[in-house]
């Protein structure tokens, strides 16, 4: 009778998951993590500013344009202060664009009581999902909805204006003003003018796939991880 000799060593069971599928899985997970992060969509709050006092019912708005990604807007931050000895009420809204002018109100980010006599950053958080489409212009507007006191709003008078943005986002150095009624924003804003802008920061979560460049980086990263794991795997017979 012939006896079979057992081979010493450890046998590693191979996964049923193919390497291309594993690369795709890692890239998908990496992409999902990237999309879930809250990021700054657009920001101009680092500019030098001056303060203007808004009378009740007065509003001002400045635009930004999204890049190749779509977003869920989470909050908007502005520099505000009391316009007098009493606390002020500020309302912040997102407006559409209508041929380069402020369009209709799309979302209300809420009203805050401004209690500081010094310029301070105030964040207005969205209570519901606010979707921003790619390659689309929107306006951020702030208004004084107080019954009597003024509202101090910091603005950029120029001549220099800078901004940062994610995914080819742009911001124009322009602003528009209008007069509302009580808690209601203006039915129409004046034509925007260059040379002054309301600085703000818009934050949100990306909801679409990045442009090919970042996506390729994610795929290469996933492929590198798989290659490393494959090189370090040994099978002894």
N, C-alpha and C positions, 0 to 999 in steps of 0.2 A: 504494500500500500504506500502511495506517495503522500507524504505529509506536506501541507502548505505552510510555508514559513510566514509568520506574521511580520509585517514591516513595522519597525518602531517609528515613532514620530507622531506628530499631531496633524490631523487632517482638518482643513478649514472648509466649512461648507460655504459655497458661493451663494450670493443672494440671487434671487430670481429677477431682481430689478436690474435692467440693463444700464450700462454706463451713460448712454445718451439720455435715458429717462431720469437717471440720478442727477445729471447736470441740469436738466430742465426743472426738476423738483427743487434743487438748491437755488437756482435762479429765481423761481417763482416765490420761494420763501423769502429770499433777499429783497425781491421787489415788493412783496407785501409789507415787509418791515419798513421799507423806504416810504411807501405810500401812507403808512399809519402814523408817521411822525408829523407833529405839528411844526410848521415852518412859517417864516415871515414871507408873505407874498410880495408886499411892497412896503417900503418905509422911507419917509423923508423927514423924520423927527430929529435927525442929527443936525439940521440946518440952524443957523442963527436966526432968532425970531424977535419980533416985537409984539406987543399986546394991543389989541383993539377991543373996545367995550361994545358989545352988542346990546342994543335996547331990546325989550321984550318983542317977540315975534320975528326977530331978524335972524337970517340964516346965511351961511356961506358954504360953498362946495368946491372941491378940487377932484380931478380925475386920475385914474390909473387904468392901464390896459394889461390884461392877462397875456401870458405867452402861450406856449404850446401845451400847457397842462390845464386841466379843469380842477376846481378846488371846492371845498366846503369852507366857507368863511366862518371862523370861530369867534373872532373879536377884533375890535378896532380901538386903537389907542390915540389920544390927542392930548395936547398940553392946554389946560384950562385953569381958570381961577375965578374967584368971586369978582363981580364987577362993582361991588360996593360993600357996605357994612353987613348986609344980609346974605345968607346963602342963596345960590343961584341954581336953577334947574336947566340942565343941558340935555338935549335929545340928539341922537346920532342915527342917521339913516343911510341906506344904500339906495342910490338912484341909477336908473338906466341912462344910456347916452342916446341923444337924438340929434344926429348929424352935427356932432361937436358941441352940443349944448346939453344941459341937464334935462333928463327925460322925466320918467314917472318914478315914484317911490316904489322900490321892490321889497324892502324889508326895513323894519324898525328894530334897531339894536337896543332900544330902551332909553329910559330917562334916568339920569343920576343927579343927586343933589351935590353940588360943588361947594365944598366947605372950607377950601383953602384960600387964603388971601395972597398966596404966592403961587407962581406958575408951577403946576404939578401934572404929571402924566396920569390920565384917567382912562381906564379900559372899559369898554362897553362890549359885553359878551352877547352873542346871539343865543336866543332861547330855543330856536328851531334851526333845522338845516337850511343854510343859504348857499345855493349852488352858483358857482361862477364858471361860465363857459370859457373855453380857450379863445384867444385872439378877440377878446371883447372888451370894450371900454365901459367902465362904471365910474360913478361919482360918489364920494363920501361927503356927506353934508352934516353940519352941526348947527343947531339952532337954540336960541334962548326961548324956552317955553315957560319962563317964570312969569308970574302975574305982575311983578313990579320991578324987582332988582335987575341990574344989568348983569351980563355974563362976559368975563374976560376970555378972549380966544387968542392964542398965540398964532401968528402968521409969519410967513417968510416974505419980507419985502424986496428981496433981491439985493444986488444984481445977480449974485451967484445962487445956484440951486442944485442940490445933489440928491441922489436917491439910490437905494439898493433894491434889488428884486430877484425873485427866483424864476428860472425858466423863461428868460427873455421878456420879463415884465418891464413895462415902461411907465413913467409918470411925467406929465406935462406941467411946466411951470405956469399954471393959469388958475384962475378962480372965478366963481360966479356968485352973485348975491341975490337974495330975494326976501320977501316979507310974507310970513305966514299969518295964521289966525289962531290964537290960543295954542292948543297942542298940535294943531295941524300945520304941516310944512307948506311952503309956497306952492300955489297951483302952477306957477311958472317962475323960473329964475331969469335974471337979466342975462344978456349975452356975455359969455366969459371973456375975460381980458387977461393978457399976459402981464408978467411983472409982479405978481403977488399970488401966493398959494397958501392954503391951509395945510400945514404938515400933519401927517398921520402915519400910523403903522397898521397895516392889515395883516392878520395872521390867519392861517387856515391849514387844512389837511388836503394834500394832493389826492385826487380821486381817479387820475388817468395815468397811463403808462408814460414814463419819461421819453424824451426824444431819443433817437437811435444811439447817440454817444453814451449817455449814462446807462442805457439798457445793455449796450455791448460790454461796458465795464462790469456790470452785474453778471453777465453770462461768462465772461472770462474769469471772474472770481470764482464762480461755481465750478468751472472746468478745472481751475487750478486746485481747488480742494479735492475734487475727484481724482486728479492725477497724483496728488500727494498720497491719498489713501491707497490708490492702486499700487504705487511704488513701495509703500511700506508693508503691504500685505505679502506674506510669504506662505508657501505651502510645502511642507516636507513630506516626502514619501518614504 
